[in-house]
Amino acid sequence: MVASRVGGVPEVVSDGENGGLLPVGDLVGMAAASLEALKQYYIILGNTLTK
């Protein structure tokens, strides 16, 4: 999960544990973190998708 540090989000998302928290308005950081999350998802599940 990739989210901004707003409202109660930091209470639910622990940066580096179950997601990534970024400052509000950090669009480049949000894009990079989203891409990294997708890469990790593919690494974890990718092998099962091709079989």
Buried (B, 14 or more C-beta within 10 A) or exposed (E): EBBBEEEEEEEEBEEEEEBBBBEEEEEEBBEBBBEEBEEEEEEEEEEEEEE
